Amino acid sequence: MKTLFKNYISTFDGLSKEVWWLALITFVNRAGTMVIPFLSLYLTDDLEFTLKDVSWIMSAFGLGSVVGTWIGGKLTDTIGYYKVMARSLLSTGFLFIALQFLNTFASLCVGIFLVMVVADTFRPAMFVAMSVYSKPENKTRSVTLIRLAINLGFSAGPAIGGIIITTMGYGGLFWIDGITCILATLLLIKVLNPRVAKPVDNIIVENPVSVYKDKPFWIFFAAMIIFGIIFLQYFSTIPLYYKDIHSLSEFEIGLLLGLNGLFIFILEMPLIKWLEHSRYTKVGLMIIGLILTALSFYVLNLTSWVGILLIGMLLMTIGEMIAFPFSNAFAMSRAKKGKQGEYLSMYVMSFSIAHIFGHNAGLRLVDHFGYNYTWYIMLGLGLIGILLLLYLKRSLKKENI
């Protein structure tokens, strides 16, 4: 057991202290946005909006994320990652506090859109910062560490949020969300100030290639949107499937979904370290990740045995653990030939676009065709994504000739 623990700890060796600080800031930021999981409940229970109104407000949420990510990439290339991160965190803190004072449909659509625009300028800047403070050989593991911080933040946030709502109400949630973002800003200024923290891979590109002219990247972008749409079903249609078809309780659904975070926390870093030294390319590993994620839906149609749900969850989790870090590493390596903020904002934006369409499309498919046919459609989408990645692999070979 002691040897196993030492081997696990060794997978984190070589990561710079700045990346560790960045992971802590990301954890505080993600745990601090605890209002997001409770947003639909707040809008229906506290403000008594209809589900139709809530769907439009949530669309404003997704649209704000897309716009914010795009602006974040542009600003990162113009004024630098540090200023974007600091200003985004600080402004988001004050906007979260202000959000509780909005109570009309129109004001909430505009308010939530603005919050997400400002909040999501942080994401491309954070990935550029991570790239700058990571040695080239450690970039994929640095991504994995940040993912661990995000997962822990998302796990801790709702639990803390539930306690705050019970004791202080929704108003307390907005105040604490805002204050944690402001605290994360102070931590960022203290530990990641460029005058103090030295970059280890400061890439300067003399004649940057525009992401808009990079054909292989756009093939990759389309594949990531498809992957995102499939993956997001685990946050919308899959929980309903567990309840409607397999009659699981909310507690059992929570445990099953919680296994995803547990598997990631225990297995992802050792898995990534092992795969980094395998013979597979980044694109090859993305293909494996997408295959496993698509299969996680296919197996659900094979049997009515409840144990298949655990197998499906395990397949999806391993697929996610492989696809996310190596797709991010591919985007960072591709960004070396152009403007990093522009490239990484497009990568993040692929998942923001998936958020806009993925939940809506999955729920409508279930409503019209039922769960079984929806899972086959997700499998079909997965195959299209795999074909796109195979085409990307061929395009990259031609590029290197």
C-alpha positions as CSV (number, residue, x, y, z in Angstrom):
1,M,0.0,0.0,0.0
2,K,2.9,2.4,0.9
3,T,4.6,1.6,-2.4
4,L,1.4,2.2,-4.3
5,F,0.9,5.6,-2.6
6,K,4.6,6.5,-3.4
7,N,4.1,5.6,-7.0
8,Y,0.9,7.7,-7.2
9,I,2.7,10.7,-5.6
10,S,5.6,10.3,-8.1
11,T,3.2,10.9,-11.0
12,F,3.1,14.6,-9.9
13,D,6.9,14.9,-9.9
14,G,8.4,17.6,-12.1
15,L,5.4,20.0,-12.2
16,S,6.4,23.6,-11.5
17,K,5.2,25.4,-8.3
18,E,3.4,27.9,-10.5
19,V,1.2,25.1,-12.0
20,W,0.4,24.0,-8.5
21,W,-0.6,27.5,-7.6
22,L,-2.7,27.8,-10.7
23,A,-4.4,24.5,-9.8
24,L,-5.3,25.9,-6.3
25,I,-6.6,29.2,-7.9
26,T,-8.7,27.1,-10.3
27,F,-10.0,25.0,-7.4
28,V,-11.1,28.1,-5.4
29,N,-12.6,29.5,-8.6
30,R,-14.6,26.4,-9.5
31,A,-15.7,25.7,-5.9
32,G,-16.7,29.3,-5.7
33,T,-19.0,29.1,-8.6
34,M,-21.4,27.0,-6.5
35,V,-24.3,29.1,-7.6
36,I,-24.3,27.5,-11.0
37,P,-25.6,23.9,-10.0
38,F,-28.4,25.6,-8.1
39,L,-29.3,28.2,-10.7
40,S,-32.4,26.4,-12.1
41,L,-33.7,25.7,-8.6
42,Y,-33.2,29.3,-7.6
43,L,-35.0,30.5,-10.7
44,T,-38.0,28.2,-10.3
45,D,-38.3,27.9,-6.5
46,D,-37.2,31.4,-5.3
47,L,-38.2,33.6,-8.2
48,E,-41.0,31.3,-9.5
49,F,-40.1,31.4,-13.2
50,T,-41.7,28.9,-15.6
51,L,-39.5,26.1,-17.1
52,K,-39.8,27.9,-20.5
53,D,-38.4,31.1,-18.9
54,V,-35.6,29.1,-17.2
55,S,-34.6,27.4,-20.5
56,W,-34.1,30.8,-22.2
57,I,-32.1,32.1,-19.2
58,M,-29.9,29.0,-19.4
59,S,-29.5,29.6,-23.1
60,A,-28.2,33.1,-22.2
61,F,-25.8,31.3,-19.8
62,G,-24.4,29.2,-22.7
63,L,-24.2,32.0,-25.1
64,G,-22.4,34.2,-22.6
65,S,-19.9,31.3,-22.2
66,V,-19.2,31.2,-25.9
67,V,-18.8,35.0,-26.2
68,G,-16.6,35.2,-23.1
69,T,-14.3,32.4,-24.3
70,W,-13.8,34.2,-27.6
71,I,-13.1,37.5,-26.0
72,G,-10.8,35.9,-23.5
73,G,-8.6,34.5,-26.3
74,K,-8.4,37.9,-28.0
75,L,-7.6,39.7,-24.8
76,T,-5.0,37.2,-23.8
77,D,-3.1,37.7,-27.0
78,T,-3.5,41.5,-26.7
79,I,-2.8,42.4,-23.0
80,G,-1.5,39.0,-21.7
81,Y,-2.9,36.1,-19.6
82,Y,-2.1,37.6,-16.2
83,K,-4.2,40.8,-16.6
84,V,-7.1,38.8,-18.2
85,M,-7.1,36.3,-15.3
86,A,-6.9,38.9,-12.6
87,R,-9.5,41.2,-14.1
88,S,-11.9,38.3,-14.9
89,L,-11.8,36.9,-11.4
90,L,-12.2,40.2,-9.7
91,S,-15.1,41.4,-11.9
92,T,-16.8,38.0,-11.7
93,G,-16.8,38.3,-7.9
94,F,-18.6,41.6,-7.9
95,L,-21.0,40.5,-10.7
96,F,-22.0,37.4,-8.7
97,I,-22.8,39.6,-5.7
98,A,-24.9,41.9,-7.9
99,L,-26.8,39.0,-9.6
100,Q,-28.9,38.4,-6.5
101,F,-30.6,41.8,-6.9
102,L,-32.0,41.0,-10.4
103,N,-35.5,39.5,-10.4
104,T,-37.1,40.1,-13.8
105,F,-36.8,37.8,-16.8
106,A,-35.1,40.4,-19.0
107,S,-32.7,41.6,-16.4
108,L,-31.7,38.0,-15.5
109,C,-31.1,37.1,-19.1
110,V,-28.8,40.1,-19.5
111,G,-27.2,39.7,-16.1
112,I,-26.4,36.0,-16.5
113,F,-25.1,36.6,-20.0
114,L,-22.7,39.3,-18.7
115,V,-21.6,37.1,-15.7
116,M,-20.6,34.3,-18.1
117,V,-19.0,36.6,-20.6
118,V,-16.7,38.0,-17.8
119,A,-16.2,34.7,-16.0
120,D,-15.2,32.7,-19.1
121,T,-12.6,35.1,-20.3
122,F,-10.6,33.4,-17.5
123,R,-10.5,30.0,-19.2
124,P,-8.3,30.6,-22.3
125,A,-6.0,32.8,-20.3
126,M,-5.6,30.1,-17.6
127,F,-4.7,27.5,-20.3
128,V,-2.1,29.9,-21.8
129,A,-0.7,30.5,-18.3
130,M,-0.5,26.8,-17.7
131,S,1.4,26.4,-21.0
132,V,3.8,29.1,-20.1
133,Y,4.6,27.7,-16.6
134,S,4.9,24.1,-17.8
135,K,7.9,22.4,-19.3
136,P,7.1,21.0,-22.8
137,E,7.3,17.4,-21.5
138,N,5.0,18.1,-18.5
139,K,2.1,19.9,-20.4
140,T,-0.3,17.0,-20.5
141,R,0.2,16.2,-16.8
142,S,-0.2,19.9,-16.0
143,V,-3.6,19.8,-17.8
144,T,-4.5,16.7,-15.8
145,L,-3.6,18.4,-12.5
146,I,-5.9,21.4,-13.5
147,R,-8.6,18.9,-14.3
148,L,-8.3,17.3,-10.9
149,A,-8.6,20.8,-9.4
150,I,-11.7,21.5,-11.5
151,N,-13.3,18.1,-10.5
152,L,-12.6,18.6,-6.8
153,G,-14.0,22.2,-7.0
154,F,-17.2,21.0,-8.7
155,S,-17.5,18.2,-6.1
156,A,-17.0,20.5,-3.1
157,G,-18.9,23.4,-4.5
158,P,-22.4,21.9,-4.6
159,A,-22.0,20.3,-1.2
160,I,-20.9,23.6,0.4
161,G,-23.6,25.4,-1.6
162,G,-26.3,23.1,-0.2
163,I,-25.2,23.9,3.4
164,I,-25.2,27.7,2.6
165,I,-28.7,27.6,1.1
166,T,-30.0,25.7,4.1
167,T,-28.4,28.1,6.7
168,M,-28.3,31.5,4.8
169,G,-30.6,31.2,1.9
170,Y,-29.8,31.9,-1.8
171,G,-28.6,35.4,-0.9
172,G,-25.8,34.0,1.1
173,L,-24.8,31.8,-1.9
174,F,-24.3,34.8,-4.1
175,W,-22.3,36.7,-1.5
176,I,-20.0,33.7,-0.8
177,D,-19.6,33.0,-4.6
178,G,-18.5,36.6,-5.1
179,I,-16.2,36.7,-2.1
180,T,-14.4,33.5,-3.1
181,C,-13.7,34.9,-6.6
182,I,-12.2,38.0,-5.0
183,L,-10.1,35.9,-2.7
184,A,-8.9,33.9,-5.7
185,T,-7.8,37.2,-7.3
186,L,-5.8,38.1,-4.3
187,L,-4.1,34.7,-4.3
188,L,-3.3,35.1,-8.1
189,I,-1.8,38.6,-7.5
190,K,0.3,37.2,-4.7
191,V,1.7,34.0,-6.3
192,L,1.5,34.4,-10.1
193,N,2.6,37.9,-10.6
194,P,4.9,37.8,-13.8
195,R,7.5,39.9,-11.9
196,V,7.8,37.1,-9.3
197,A,6.9,33.8,-11.2
198,K,9.3,33.0,-14.0
199,P,8.0,31.3,-17.2
200,V,9.6,28.0,-18.2
201,D,8.2,27.9,-21.8
202,N,7.7,31.4,-22.9
203,I,6.8,30.9,-26.6
204,I,7.4,33.8,-29.0
205,V,6.1,33.3,-32.5
206,E,7.6,35.6,-35.2
207,N,5.0,35.1,-37.9
208,P,1.9,33.6,-36.2
209,V,-0.5,31.5,-38.2
210,S,-4.1,32.5,-37.7
211,V,-6.3,29.7,-36.2
212,Y,-8.9,30.6,-38.9
213,K,-6.5,29.4,-41.6
214,D,-5.4,26.2,-39.8
215,K,-7.5,23.5,-41.6
216,P,-6.3,20.6,-39.3
217,F,-7.3,22.6,-36.2
218,W,-10.8,23.1,-37.6
219,I,-11.2,19.3,-38.2
220,F,-10.1,18.9,-34.5
221,F,-12.5,21.6,-33.5
222,A,-15.5,19.8,-35.1
223,A,-14.5,16.5,-33.5
224,M,-14.3,18.2,-30.1
225,I,-17.9,19.7,-30.5
226,I,-19.1,16.2,-31.2
227,F,-17.2,14.7,-28.3
228,G,-18.7,17.4,-26.1
229,I,-22.3,16.8,-27.2
230,I,-21.9,13.1,-26.4
231,F,-20.1,13.6,-23.1
232,L,-22.6,16.1,-21.8
233,Q,-25.4,13.6,-22.0
234,Y,-24.1,12.3,-18.7
235,F,-25.3,15.6,-17.1
236,S,-28.7,15.7,-18.7
237,T,-30.3,12.6,-20.3
238,I,-28.3,9.9,-18.5
239,P,-29.5,10.8,-15.0
240,L,-33.1,10.7,-16.3
241,Y,-32.4,7.3,-17.9
242,Y,-31.2,6.0,-14.5
243,K,-34.4,7.2,-12.9
244,D,-37.0,6.4,-15.6
245,I,-35.7,3.1,-16.9
246,H,-33.8,1.6,-14.0
247,S,-35.8,3.3,-11.2
248,L,-32.7,4.5,-9.3
249,S,-33.3,7.0,-6.4
250,E,-31.6,10.4,-6.4
251,F,-29.2,9.1,-3.8
252,E,-28.2,6.1,-6.0
253,I,-27.9,8.4,-9.1
254,G,-25.6,10.7,-7.0
255,L,-23.4,7.8,-6.0
256,L,-23.1,6.5,-9.5
257,L,-22.2,9.9,-10.9
258,G,-19.9,10.5,-7.9
259,L,-17.9,7.4,-9.0
260,N,-16.9,9.4,-12.1
261,G,-15.1,12.0,-9.9
262,L,-13.6,9.3,-7.7
263,F,-12.2,7.3,-10.6
264,I,-10.7,10.5,-12.1
265,F,-9.1,11.5,-8.8
266,I,-7.5,8.1,-8.2
267,L,-6.6,6.9,-11.8
268,E,-6.2,9.9,-14.1
269,M,-2.7,11.1,-13.3
270,P,-1.1,7.6,-13.2
271,L,-3.0,6.7,-16.5
272,I,-1.8,9.9,-18.2
273,K,1.8,9.4,-17.1
274,W,1.8,5.9,-18.5
275,L,0.1,6.9,-21.8
276,E,2.6,9.7,-22.3
277,H,5.3,7.1,-22.7
278,S,3.3,4.8,-24.9
279,R,3.6,4.6,-28.7
280,Y,0.3,6.4,-29.4
281,T,0.1,9.9,-30.7
282,K,-2.1,12.6,-29.1
283,V,-4.7,12.1,-31.9
284,G,-4.5,8.3,-31.6
285,L,-5.3,8.6,-27.9
286,M,-8.1,11.0,-28.6
287,I,-9.6,8.4,-30.9
288,I,-9.3,5.7,-28.2
289,G,-11.0,8.2,-25.7
290,L,-13.9,8.8,-28.1
291,I,-14.4,5.1,-28.9
292,L,-14.7,4.3,-25.2
293,T,-17.1,7.2,-24.6
294,A,-19.3,6.2,-27.6
295,L,-19.3,2.5,-26.4
296,S,-20.5,3.6,-23.0
297,F,-23.9,4.4,-24.7
298,Y,-23.9,1.3,-26.8
299,V,-23.6,-1.1,-23.9
300,L,-26.7,0.4,-22.3
301,N,-28.8,-1.1,-25.1
302,L,-27.3,-4.6,-24.7
303,T,-29.1,-5.7,-21.5
304,S,-31.6,-4.5,-18.8
305,W,-29.2,-5.7,-16.1
306,V,-28.6,-2.8,-13.7
307,G,-24.9,-3.6,-13.5
308,I,-24.5,-2.4,-17.1
309,L,-24.8,1.2,-15.7
310,L,-21.6,0.8,-13.8
311,I,-19.8,-0.6,-16.9
312,G,-21.1,2.3,-19.0
313,M,-20.0,4.8,-16.4
314,L,-16.5,3.2,-16.2
315,L,-16.2,3.3,-20.1
316,M,-17.2,6.9,-20.2
317,T,-14.8,7.9,-17.4
318,I,-11.8,6.2,-18.9
319,G,-12.7,7.8,-22.3
320,E,-13.0,11.2,-20.7
321,M,-9.7,10.7,-18.8
322,I,-7.9,10.0,-22.1
323,A,-9.7,12.4,-24.4
324,F,-9.6,15.6,-22.4
325,P,-5.9,15.9,-21.4
326,F,-4.6,14.8,-24.8
327,S,-7.0,17.0,-26.7
328,N,-5.9,19.9,-24.6
329,A,-2.3,19.0,-25.1
330,F,-2.9,18.9,-28.9
331,A,-4.5,22.3,-28.8
332,M,-1.5,23.7,-26.8
333,S,1.1,22.2,-29.2
334,R,-0.8,23.5,-32.2
335,A,-1.0,27.0,-30.6
336,K,2.8,27.2,-30.8
337,K,2.6,28.1,-34.4
338,G,0.1,31.0,-33.9
339,K,-1.4,33.2,-31.2
340,Q,-1.9,31.0,-28.1
341,G,-4.9,32.8,-26.8
342,E,-6.7,32.6,-30.1
343,Y,-6.1,28.8,-30.4
344,L,-6.9,27.9,-26.8
345,S,-10.1,30.0,-26.8
346,M,-11.3,28.1,-29.8
347,Y,-10.6,24.8,-28.0
348,V,-12.5,25.9,-24.9
349,M,-15.3,27.3,-27.2
350,S,-15.9,23.9,-28.8
351,F,-17.2,22.7,-25.4
352,S,-19.2,25.9,-24.8
353,I,-20.9,25.3,-28.2
354,A,-21.5,21.7,-27.1
355,H,-23.2,23.1,-24.0
356,I,-25.6,25.2,-26.1
357,F,-26.8,22.3,-28.3
358,G,-25.9,19.1,-26.4
359,H,-28.4,19.2,-23.5
360,N,-31.2,20.5,-25.7
361,A,-30.6,18.0,-28.5
362,G,-30.3,15.0,-26.1
363,L,-33.6,15.8,-24.3
364,R,-35.5,16.4,-27.5
365,L,-34.2,13.1,-29.0
366,V,-35.3,11.2,-25.8
367,D,-38.7,12.9,-26.0
368,H,-39.2,12.0,-29.7
369,F,-37.5,8.6,-30.1
370,G,-36.9,7.2,-26.6
371,Y,-33.7,6.3,-24.8
372,N,-32.6,3.3,-26.9
373,Y,-32.6,5.1,-30.2
374,T,-31.0,8.2,-28.6
375,W,-28.1,6.0,-27.4
376,Y,-27.7,4.6,-31.0
377,I,-27.7,8.2,-32.3
378,M,-24.9,9.1,-29.8
379,L,-23.0,6.0,-31.0
380,G,-23.4,7.3,-34.6
381,L,-22.2,10.8,-33.6
382,G,-19.2,9.1,-31.9
383,L,-18.4,7.3,-35.2
384,I,-18.5,10.6,-37.1
385,G,-16.1,12.1,-34.5
386,I,-13.8,9.1,-34.9
387,L,-13.8,9.5,-38.7
388,L,-13.0,13.2,-38.3
389,L,-10.0,12.4,-36.0
390,L,-8.8,9.8,-38.5
391,Y,-9.0,12.4,-41.2
392,L,-7.1,14.8,-38.9
393,K,-4.4,12.2,-38.5
394,R,-4.0,11.9,-42.2
395,S,-3.9,15.7,-42.7
396,L,-1.1,16.0,-40.1
397,K,0.9,13.3,-41.9
398,K,0.6,15.2,-45.2
399,E,1.6,18.4,-43.4
400,N,4.8,16.8,-42.1
401,I,5.8,15.4,-45.5
